[in-house]
């Protein structure tokens, strides 16, 4: 798949696959749908994070790569703690499936904003390589 899509597009494929996995997982009526949702979530998450890290290394100036990698690895951990607290609060009020659907919806809402960002045009122009 990496040979046919640019790095930038692979990040979006990962986000969409993870979001669909979340929705399938939340709406699963049986074990088969649950397994499919978990598999899609795992593939999407792996694809997103691996390609995202590659993109950060590829488009960051060499002299700033250490700082950028540090921020990229520390920031999600801090936000992860906030996410756990918010999820715990939501789960105490709502059902777990509703919380998962809210997370998937937020991810889907974020995609158009990221696609329209000014960073998009710079990365899309630079990521025409063929990963060979």
DSSP file (Angstrom, degrees, kcal/mol; ACC not computed):
  #  RESIDUE AA STRUCTURE BP1 BP2  ACC     N-H-->O    O-->H-N    N-H-->O    O-->H-N    TCO  KAPPA ALPHA  PHI   PSI    X-CA   Y-CA   Z-CA
    1    1 A X    >>        0   0    0      0, 0.0     4,-1.4     0, 0.0     3,-1.0   0.000 360.0 360.0 360.0 -36.7    0.0    0.0    0.0
    2    2 A X  T 34  +     0   0    0      1,-0.3     8,-0.1     2,-0.2   130,-0.0   0.779 360.0  58.6 -64.8 -26.3    2.9    2.4    0.8
    3    3 A X  T 34 S+     0   0    0      1,-0.2    -1,-0.3   129,-0.0   129,-0.1   0.774 111.4  40.0 -73.5 -24.6    4.2    2.1   -2.7
    4    4 A X  T <4 S+     0   0    0     -3,-1.0     2,-0.3     2,-0.1    -2,-0.2   0.664 113.2  53.3-100.3 -19.2    0.9    3.4   -4.2
    5    5 A X  S  < S-     0   0    0     -4,-1.4     2,-0.0   125,-0.1    -1,-0.0  -0.883  82.9-115.5-117.1 148.9    0.0    6.2   -1.8
    6    6 A X     >  -     0   0    0     -2,-0.3     4,-2.0     1,-0.1     5,-0.2  -0.327  33.9-106.2 -73.3 164.8    2.0    9.1   -0.5
    7    7 A X  H  > S+     0   0    0    120,-0.3     4,-1.5     1,-0.2    48,-0.1   0.902 120.8  53.7 -57.3 -43.0    3.0    9.3    3.1
    8    8 A X  H  > S+     0   0    0      1,-0.2     4,-1.3     2,-0.2     3,-0.2   0.910 108.1  48.4 -60.9 -44.3    0.4   12.0    3.7
    9    9 A X  H  > S+     0   0    0      1,-0.2     4,-2.4     2,-0.2    -1,-0.2   0.847 105.5  58.9 -67.5 -33.2   -2.4   10.0    2.2
   10   10 A X  H  X S+     0   0    0     -4,-2.0     4,-2.4     1,-0.2    -1,-0.2   0.859 100.7  56.3 -64.3 -34.2   -1.4    7.0    4.4
   11   11 A X  H  X S+     0   0    0     -4,-1.5     4,-2.0    -3,-0.2    -1,-0.2   0.925 110.4  44.7 -60.7 -43.7   -1.9    9.1    7.5
   12   12 A X  H  X S+     0   0    0     -4,-1.3     4,-2.6     2,-0.2     5,-0.2   0.871 109.9  53.9 -71.1 -37.0   -5.5    9.8    6.4
   13   13 A X  H  X S+     0   0    0     -4,-2.4     4,-2.6     1,-0.2    -1,-0.2   0.920 109.9  49.6 -60.7 -42.3   -6.2    6.2    5.4
   14   14 A X  H  X S+     0   0    0     -4,-2.4     4,-2.4     2,-0.2    -2,-0.2   0.907 111.0  48.6 -62.3 -43.0   -5.1    5.3    8.9
   15   15 A X  H  X S+     0   0    0     -4,-2.0     4,-2.3     2,-0.2    -2,-0.2   0.916 113.6  46.2 -64.2 -42.9   -7.3    7.9   10.6
   16   16 A X  H  X S+     0   0    0     -4,-2.6     4,-2.7     2,-0.2     5,-0.2   0.922 112.9  49.3 -66.8 -43.4  -10.3    6.8    8.5
   17   17 A X  H  X S+     0   0    0     -4,-2.6     4,-2.4    -5,-0.2    -2,-0.2   0.911 112.3  48.4 -62.5 -42.1   -9.7    3.1    9.2
   18   18 A X  H  X S+     0   0    0     -4,-2.4     4,-2.2     2,-0.2    -1,-0.2   0.905 112.1  49.3 -65.0 -40.7   -9.4    3.7   12.9
   19   19 A X  H  X S+     0   0    0     -4,-2.3     4,-2.2     2,-0.2    -2,-0.2   0.928 112.3  47.2 -64.0 -44.8  -12.6    5.8   12.9
   20   20 A X  H  X S+     0   0    0     -4,-2.7     4,-2.8     1,-0.2     5,-0.2   0.897 110.3  53.6 -63.0 -39.4  -14.5    3.1   11.1
   21   21 A X  H  X S+     0   0    0     -4,-2.4     4,-2.6    -5,-0.2    -1,-0.2   0.905 108.2  50.4 -60.4 -41.4  -13.1    0.5   13.4
   22   22 A X  H  X S+     0   0    0     -4,-2.2     4,-2.5     2,-0.2    -2,-0.2   0.918 111.8  47.1 -61.3 -44.3  -14.4    2.5   16.4
   23   23 A X  H  X S+     0   0    0     -4,-2.2     4,-2.2     2,-0.2    -2,-0.2   0.934 114.0  46.3 -64.9 -46.4  -17.9    2.8   14.8
   24   24 A X  H  X S+     0   0    0     -4,-2.8     4,-0.7     1,-0.2    -2,-0.2   0.912 113.3  50.7 -61.5 -42.6  -18.0   -0.9   14.0
   25   25 A X  H >< S+     0   0    0     -4,-2.6     3,-0.6    -5,-0.2    -2,-0.2   0.914 112.6  45.9 -60.8 -44.4  -16.8   -1.8   17.5
   26   26 A X  H 3< S+     0   0    0     -4,-2.5    -1,-0.2     1,-0.2    -2,-0.2   0.840 118.9  40.5 -70.2 -32.9  -19.4    0.4   19.2
   27   27 A X  H 3< S+     0   0    0     -4,-2.2    -1,-0.2    -5,-0.2    -2,-0.2   0.385  83.2 137.4 -96.4   3.9  -22.3   -0.8   17.0
   28   28 A X    <<  -     0   0    0     -4,-0.7     3,-0.1    -3,-0.6    -3,-0.1  -0.240  31.7-174.2 -58.7 132.1  -21.2   -4.5   17.1
   29   29 A X        +     0   0    0      1,-0.1     2,-0.3     0, 0.0    -1,-0.2   0.554  67.9  14.0-100.6 -12.1  -24.1   -6.9   17.6
   30   30 A X  S  > S-     0   0    0      1,-0.1     4,-1.9     0, 0.0     5,-0.1  -0.903  87.5 -88.7-152.6 178.3  -22.0  -10.0   17.8
   31   31 A X  H  > S+     0   0    0     -2,-0.3     4,-2.5     1,-0.2     5,-0.2   0.853 119.2  57.0 -65.3 -36.1  -18.6  -11.4   18.3
   32   32 A X  H  > S+     0   0    0      2,-0.2     4,-2.2     1,-0.2    -1,-0.2   0.937 109.8  43.8 -63.2 -46.8  -17.8  -11.4   14.5
   33   33 A X  H  > S+     0   0    0      1,-0.2     4,-2.6     2,-0.2    -1,-0.2   0.872 112.3  54.7 -65.0 -36.0  -18.5   -7.6   14.2
   34   34 A X  H  X S+     0   0    0     -4,-1.9     4,-2.4     2,-0.2    -2,-0.2   0.925 109.0  46.8 -62.4 -44.9  -16.6   -6.9   17.4
   35   35 A X  H  X S+     0   0    0     -4,-2.5     4,-2.5     2,-0.2    -2,-0.2   0.909 112.1  50.8 -64.2 -42.5  -13.5   -8.7   16.0
   36   36 A X  H  X S+     0   0    0     -4,-2.2     4,-2.6     1,-0.2     5,-0.2   0.930 111.3  48.5 -61.2 -45.3  -13.8   -6.9   12.7
   37   37 A X  H  X S+     0   0    0     -4,-2.6     4,-2.4     1,-0.2   -12,-0.2   0.911 112.2  47.7 -61.7 -43.6  -14.0   -3.5   14.5
   38   38 A X  H  X S+     0   0    0     -4,-2.4     4,-2.5     2,-0.2    -1,-0.2   0.904 112.2  50.0 -65.2 -41.0  -11.0   -4.3   16.7
   39   39 A X  H  X S+     0   0    0     -4,-2.5     4,-2.7     2,-0.2     5,-0.2   0.920 112.0  47.3 -63.9 -43.9   -9.0   -5.4   13.7
   40   40 A X  H  X S+     0   0    0     -4,-2.6     4,-2.8     1,-0.2     5,-0.2   0.905 112.5  50.1 -64.0 -40.3   -9.8   -2.2   11.7
   41   41 A X  H  X S+     0   0    0     -4,-2.4     4,-2.6    -5,-0.2     5,-0.2   0.920 112.4  47.2 -62.5 -43.8   -9.0   -0.1   14.7
   42   42 A X  H  X S+     0   0    0     -4,-2.5     4,-2.4     2,-0.2     5,-0.2   0.924 114.6  45.5 -65.1 -45.3   -5.7   -1.9   15.2
   43   43 A X  H  X S+     0   0    0     -4,-2.7     4,-2.7     2,-0.2     5,-0.2   0.937 115.5  47.1 -64.1 -46.1   -4.7   -1.6   11.5
   44   44 A X  H  X S+     0   0    0     -4,-2.8     4,-2.6    -5,-0.2    -2,-0.2   0.913 113.6  47.2 -62.7 -43.8   -5.8    2.1   11.3
   45   45 A X  H  X S+     0   0    0     -4,-2.6     4,-2.7    -5,-0.2     5,-0.3   0.927 114.5  46.4 -64.6 -45.3   -4.0    3.0   14.5
   46   46 A X  H  X S+     0   0    0     -4,-2.4     4,-2.3    -5,-0.2     5,-0.3   0.932 114.6  47.3 -62.4 -46.1   -0.8    1.2   13.5
   47   47 A X  H  X S+     0   0    0     -4,-2.7     4,-1.9    -5,-0.2     5,-0.3   0.913 114.2  48.0 -62.1 -43.7   -0.9    2.7   10.0
   48   48 A X  H  X S+     0   0    0     -4,-2.6     4,-2.8    -5,-0.2     5,-0.2   0.967 115.1  41.7 -62.7 -54.4   -1.6    6.2   11.3
   49   49 A X  H  X S+     0   0    0     -4,-2.7     4,-2.2     2,-0.2     5,-0.2   0.890 115.9  48.3 -67.4 -39.4    1.1    6.3   14.0
   50   50 A X  H  X S+     0   0    0     -4,-2.3     4,-1.8    -5,-0.3    -1,-0.2   0.946 118.0  40.4 -64.2 -47.5    3.9    4.7   11.9
   51   51 A X  H  X S+     0   0    0     -4,-1.9     4,-2.5    -5,-0.3    -2,-0.2   0.863 112.8  55.5 -70.9 -35.6    3.3    6.9    8.9
   52   52 A X  H  X S+     0   0    0     -4,-2.8     4,-2.3    -5,-0.3    -1,-0.2   0.929 108.2  47.9 -62.4 -45.4    2.8   10.0   11.1
   53   53 A X  H  X S+     0   0    0     -4,-2.2     4,-2.1     1,-0.2    -1,-0.2   0.890 111.2  51.6 -63.2 -38.5    6.2    9.5   12.7
   54   54 A X  H  X S+     0   0    0     -4,-1.8     4,-2.5     1,-0.2    -1,-0.2   0.915 109.6  50.2 -61.8 -42.7    7.8    9.0    9.3
   55   55 A X  H  X S+     0   0    0     -4,-2.5     4,-2.2     2,-0.2    -2,-0.2   0.889 108.0  52.5 -64.5 -39.9    6.2   12.2    8.1
   56   56 A X  H  X S+     0   0    0     -4,-2.3     4,-0.9     1,-0.2    -1,-0.2   0.924 113.9  43.2 -62.1 -44.1    7.5   14.1   11.1
   57   57 A X  H  < S+     0   0    0     -4,-2.1    -2,-0.2     1,-0.2    -1,-0.2   0.877 114.8  50.7 -67.9 -37.1   11.0   12.9   10.5
   58   58 A X  H  < S+     0   0    0     -4,-2.5    -2,-0.2     1,-0.2    -1,-0.2   0.858 118.8  33.0 -71.5 -37.1   10.7   13.5    6.7
   59   59 A X  H  < S+     0   0    0     -4,-2.2     2,-0.3    -5,-0.2    -1,-0.2   0.395  95.8  96.6-106.7   2.4    9.5   17.1    6.8
   60   60 A X  S  < S-     0   0    0     -4,-0.9     5,-0.1    -3,-0.2     2,-0.1  -0.723  84.0-105.4 -89.9 141.7   11.2   18.4    9.9
   61   61 A X    >>  -     0   0    0     -2,-0.3     3,-1.6     1,-0.1     4,-0.7  -0.410  30.8-121.4 -61.1 142.0   14.4   20.4    9.5
   62   62 A X  G >4 S+     0   0    0      1,-0.3     3,-1.0     2,-0.2     4,-0.4   0.873 110.9  55.9 -56.3 -40.9   17.4   18.2   10.6
   63   63 A X  G 34 S+     0   0    0      1,-0.2    -1,-0.3     2,-0.1     4,-0.2   0.706 114.0  40.7 -68.3 -17.5   18.5   20.6   13.3
   64   64 A X  G <> S+     0   0    0     -3,-1.6     4,-2.7     1,-0.1     5,-0.2   0.401  84.1  99.4-107.7   0.8   15.0   20.5   14.9
   65   65 A X  H <X S+     0   0    0     -3,-1.0     4,-2.7    -4,-0.7     5,-0.2   0.862  81.8  51.9 -61.3 -37.5   14.2   16.8   14.6
   66   66 A X  H  > S+     0   0    0     -4,-0.4     4,-2.1     2,-0.2    -1,-0.2   0.936 113.5  43.6 -63.2 -46.1   15.2   16.0   18.2
   67   67 A X  H  > S+     0   0    0      2,-0.2     4,-2.5    -4,-0.2    -2,-0.2   0.920 115.5  48.1 -65.0 -44.1   13.0   18.8   19.6
   68   68 A X  H  X S+     0   0    0     -4,-2.7     4,-2.9     1,-0.2    -2,-0.2   0.920 111.5  49.7 -65.1 -43.2   10.1   17.9   17.4
   69   69 A X  H  X S+     0   0    0     -4,-2.7     4,-1.8    -5,-0.2    -1,-0.2   0.890 110.7  51.7 -62.1 -38.5   10.3   14.2   18.1
   70   70 A X  H  X S+     0   0    0     -4,-2.1     4,-2.3    -5,-0.2     5,-0.3   0.933 112.6  43.8 -62.8 -46.6   10.3   15.0   21.9
   71   71 A X  H  X S+     0   0    0     -4,-2.5     4,-2.7     1,-0.2     5,-0.3   0.914 112.5  53.2 -64.2 -42.8    7.2   17.2   21.6
   72   72 A X  H  X S+     0   0    0     -4,-2.9     4,-0.6     1,-0.2    -1,-0.2   0.832 115.4  40.4 -64.0 -31.9    5.5   14.6   19.4
   73   73 A X  H  X S+     0   0    0     -4,-1.8     4,-0.5    -5,-0.2    -1,-0.2   0.824 121.0  40.9 -86.5 -30.9    6.1   11.9   21.9
   74   74 A X  H  X S+     0   0    0     -4,-2.3     4,-1.9    -5,-0.2     3,-0.4   0.888 106.0  61.1 -84.1 -40.9    5.4   13.9   25.1
   75   75 A X  H  X S+     0   0    0     -4,-2.7     4,-2.5    -5,-0.3     5,-0.3   0.909 103.3  48.7 -57.4 -48.2    2.4   15.9   24.0
   76   76 A X  H  X S+     0   0    0     -4,-0.6     4,-2.2    -5,-0.3    -1,-0.2   0.841 108.2  56.2 -62.9 -29.5    0.1   12.9   23.4
   77   77 A X  H  X S+     0   0    0     -4,-0.5     4,-1.3    -3,-0.4    -1,-0.2   0.920 110.4  43.9 -67.1 -41.7    1.0   11.4   26.7
   78   78 A X  H  X S+     0   0    0     -4,-1.9     4,-1.3     1,-0.2     3,-0.3   0.917 116.4  46.1 -67.1 -43.0   -0.1   14.5   28.5
   79   79 A X  H  X S+     0   0    0     -4,-2.5     4,-2.5     1,-0.2    -2,-0.2   0.816 105.4  63.2 -68.1 -29.1   -3.2   14.7   26.5
   80   80 A X  H  X S+     0   0    0     -4,-2.2     4,-2.4    -5,-0.3    -1,-0.2   0.875 100.3  52.0 -62.1 -37.5   -3.8   11.0   27.0
   81   81 A X  H  X S+     0   0    0     -4,-1.3     4,-2.1    -3,-0.3    -1,-0.2   0.905 110.5  47.4 -65.6 -41.1   -4.1   11.6   30.8
   82   82 A X  H  X S+     0   0    0     -4,-1.3     4,-2.7     1,-0.2    -2,-0.2   0.904 111.1  52.8 -64.1 -40.1   -6.8   14.3   30.1
   83   83 A X  H  X S+     0   0    0     -4,-2.5     4,-2.9     1,-0.2    -2,-0.2   0.898 107.6  50.5 -62.2 -41.7   -8.5   11.9   27.7
   84   84 A X  H  X S+     0   0    0     -4,-2.4     4,-2.5     2,-0.2    -1,-0.2   0.920 111.6  48.1 -63.2 -43.2   -8.6    9.2   30.4
   85   85 A X  H  X S+     0   0    0     -4,-2.1     4,-2.1     2,-0.2    -2,-0.2   0.925 114.5  45.4 -63.6 -44.3  -10.1   11.6   32.9
   86   86 A X  H  X S+     0   0    0     -4,-2.7     4,-2.7     2,-0.2    -2,-0.2   0.905 112.9  50.6 -66.5 -40.4  -12.7   12.8   30.4
   87   87 A X  H  X S+     0   0    0     -4,-2.9     4,-3.0     2,-0.2     5,-0.2   0.913 109.4  51.1 -63.2 -42.1  -13.5    9.2   29.2
   88   88 A X  H  X S+     0   0    0     -4,-2.5     4,-1.6     2,-0.2    -1,-0.2   0.913 111.8  47.4 -61.2 -42.3  -14.0    8.1   32.8
   89   89 A X  H  X S+     0   0    0     -4,-2.1     4,-0.8     2,-0.2    -2,-0.2   0.931 114.2  46.4 -64.1 -45.5  -16.4   11.0   33.4
   90   90 A X  H >X S+     0   0    0     -4,-2.7     4,-4.2     1,-0.2     3,-0.8   0.897 109.9  53.6 -64.7 -40.1  -18.3   10.3   30.2
   91   91 A X  H 3< S+     0   0    0     -4,-3.0    -1,-0.2     1,-0.3    -2,-0.2   0.834 104.0  56.3 -65.9 -31.1  -18.5    6.6   31.0
   92   92 A X  H 3< S+     0   0    0     -4,-1.6    -1,-0.3    -5,-0.2    -2,-0.2   0.765 120.9  30.1 -70.0 -22.1  -20.0    7.3   34.4
   93   93 A X  H << S+     0   0    0     -4,-0.8    -2,-0.2    -3,-0.8     2,-0.2   0.807 126.7  32.4-101.5 -40.8  -22.7    9.3   32.6
   94   94 A X  S  < S-     0   0    0     -4,-4.2     2,-0.2    -5,-0.1    -1,-0.0  -0.544  90.2 -89.9-111.5 175.2  -23.1    7.5   29.3
   95   95 A X    >>  -     0   0    0     -2,-0.2     4,-1.7     1,-0.1     3,-0.5  -0.578  38.5-114.5 -82.4 151.5  -22.7    3.9   28.0
   96   96 A X  H 3> S+     0   0    0      1,-0.2     4,-2.2     2,-0.2     5,-0.2   0.845 115.8  56.4 -57.1 -36.8  -19.3    2.9   26.8
   97   97 A X  H 3> S+     0   0    0      1,-0.2     4,-2.2     2,-0.2    -1,-0.2   0.880 105.5  51.0 -65.0 -36.9  -20.6    2.4   23.2
   98   98 A X  H <> S+     0   0    0     -3,-0.5     4,-2.1     2,-0.2    -1,-0.2   0.884 108.9  51.3 -66.5 -37.7  -21.8    6.0   23.2
   99   99 A X  H  X S+     0   0    0     -4,-1.7     4,-2.1     2,-0.2    -2,-0.2   0.907 109.9  49.4 -65.3 -41.7  -18.4    7.2   24.4
  100  100 A X  H  X S+     0   0    0     -4,-2.2     4,-2.3     1,-0.2    -2,-0.2   0.906 110.6  50.5 -64.2 -41.5  -16.6    5.3   21.6
  101  101 A X  H  X S+     0   0    0     -4,-2.2     4,-2.5     2,-0.2    -1,-0.2   0.883 108.2  52.7 -63.5 -38.1  -19.0    6.7   19.0
  102  102 A X  H  X S+     0   0    0     -4,-2.1     4,-2.4     2,-0.2    -2,-0.2   0.920 109.5  49.3 -62.8 -43.4  -18.3   10.3   20.3
  103  103 A X  H  X S+     0   0    0     -4,-2.1     4,-2.0     2,-0.2    -2,-0.2   0.910 112.0  47.6 -61.5 -43.2  -14.6    9.6   19.9
  104  104 A X  H  X S+     0   0    0     -4,-2.3     4,-2.4     1,-0.2    -2,-0.2   0.900 111.4  51.4 -64.7 -40.1  -15.1    8.4   16.3
  105  105 A X  H  X S+     0   0    0     -4,-2.5     4,-2.5     2,-0.2    -2,-0.2   0.905 108.3  51.0 -64.0 -42.0  -17.3   11.4   15.5
  106  106 A X  H  X S+     0   0    0     -4,-2.4     4,-1.9     2,-0.2    -1,-0.2   0.905 110.7  49.6 -62.4 -41.1  -14.6   13.8   16.8
  107  107 A X  H  X S+     0   0    0     -4,-2.0     4,-1.2     2,-0.2    -2,-0.2   0.924 111.4  48.3 -63.3 -44.1  -12.0   12.1   14.7
  108  108 A X  H  X S+     0   0    0     -4,-2.4     4,-0.7     1,-0.2     3,-0.3   0.883 111.3  50.6 -64.5 -38.2  -14.2   12.3   11.6
  109  109 A X  H  X S+     0   0    0     -4,-2.5     4,-0.8     1,-0.2    -1,-0.2   0.850 107.7  54.4 -67.1 -33.8  -15.0   16.0   12.3
  110  110 A X  H  X S+     0   0    0     -4,-1.9     4,-2.2     1,-0.2     5,-0.2   0.774  92.6  73.7 -71.3 -26.3  -11.2   16.7   12.6
  111  111 A X  H  X S+     0   0    0     -4,-1.2     4,-2.5    -3,-0.3     5,-0.2   0.927  95.5  46.4 -59.8 -50.0  -10.4   15.2    9.2
  112  112 A X  H  X S+     0   0    0     -4,-0.7     4,-1.8     1,-0.2    -1,-0.2   0.896 111.8  52.3 -61.8 -37.0  -11.8   18.1    7.0
  113  113 A X  H  < S+     0   0    0     -4,-0.8     4,-0.4     1,-0.2    -1,-0.2   0.912 112.2  45.4 -63.1 -41.0  -10.1   20.7    9.2
  114  114 A X  H >< S+     0   0    0     -4,-2.2     3,-0.8     1,-0.2     6,-0.3   0.878 110.8  53.3 -69.6 -36.8   -6.8   18.9    8.8
  115  115 A X  H 3< S+     0   0    0     -4,-2.5    -1,-0.2     1,-0.2    -2,-0.2   0.823 112.6  44.8 -66.7 -29.8   -7.3   18.5    5.1
  116  116 A X  T 3< S+     0   0    0     -4,-1.8    -1,-0.2    -5,-0.2    -2,-0.2   0.436  89.7 115.3 -93.2   0.0   -8.0   22.2    4.7
  117  117 A X  S X> S-     0   0    0     -3,-0.8     4,-0.7    -4,-0.4     3,-0.6  -0.233  77.3-117.8 -69.4 160.3   -5.1   23.4    6.9
  118  118 A X  H 3> S+     0   0    0      1,-0.2     4,-1.0     2,-0.2     3,-0.3   0.795 113.6  63.3 -67.9 -27.3   -2.2   25.3    5.4
  119  119 A X  H 3> S+     0   0    0      1,-0.2     4,-2.3     2,-0.2     5,-0.3   0.830  91.0  68.5 -64.7 -31.6    0.2   22.5    6.4
  120  120 A X  H <> S+     0   0    0     -3,-0.6     4,-2.9    -6,-0.3     5,-0.3   0.911  97.5  48.5 -55.3 -48.1   -1.7   20.2    4.0
  121  121 A X  H  X S+     0   0    0     -4,-0.7     4,-1.7    -3,-0.3    -1,-0.2   0.884 112.1  48.8 -66.5 -37.6   -0.5   22.0    0.8
  122  122 A X  H  X S+     0   0    0     -4,-1.0     4,-1.5     2,-0.2    -1,-0.2   0.923 116.9  41.0 -66.7 -43.7    3.1   22.0    1.9
  123  123 A X  H  X S+     0   0    0     -4,-2.3     4,-1.7     2,-0.2    -2,-0.2   0.906 113.1  52.8 -72.7 -41.8    3.2   18.3    2.8
  124  124 A X  H  < S+     0   0    0     -4,-2.9    -1,-0.2    -5,-0.3    -2,-0.2   0.885 110.8  48.2 -62.7 -37.6    1.1   17.1   -0.1
  125  125 A X  H  < S+     0   0    0     -4,-1.7     3,-0.4    -5,-0.3    -1,-0.2   0.869 116.0  43.7 -68.9 -35.5    3.5   18.9   -2.5
  126  126 A X  H  < S+     0   0    0     -4,-1.5     3,-0.4     1,-0.2     2,-0.2   0.652 101.5  68.7 -85.5 -15.2    6.6   17.5   -0.9
  127  127 A X     <  +     0   0    0     -4,-1.7  -120,-0.3     1,-0.2    -1,-0.2  -0.183  57.5 114.7-101.2  43.9    5.3   13.9   -0.5
  128  128 A X        +     0   0    0     -3,-0.4    -1,-0.2    -2,-0.2    -2,-0.1   0.419  46.2 122.4 -88.0   1.2    5.2   12.9   -4.1
  129  129 A X        -     0   0    0     -3,-0.4  -122,-0.1     1,-0.1    -2,-0.0  -0.066  63.6-133.6 -63.2 167.4    8.0   10.3   -3.5
  130  130 A X        -     0   0    0   -124,-0.1    -1,-0.1  -126,-0.0  -125,-0.1   0.312  24.6-130.9-110.8   8.9    7.4    6.7   -4.3
  131  131 A X              0   0    0      1,-0.1  -127,-0.1  -127,-0.1  -126,-0.0   0.831 360.0 360.0  49.9  41.3    8.8    4.9   -1.2
  132  132 A X              0   0    0   -129,-0.1    -1,-0.1  -130,-0.0  -129,-0.0   0.452 360.0 360.0 -94.1 360.0   10.9    2.5   -3.2
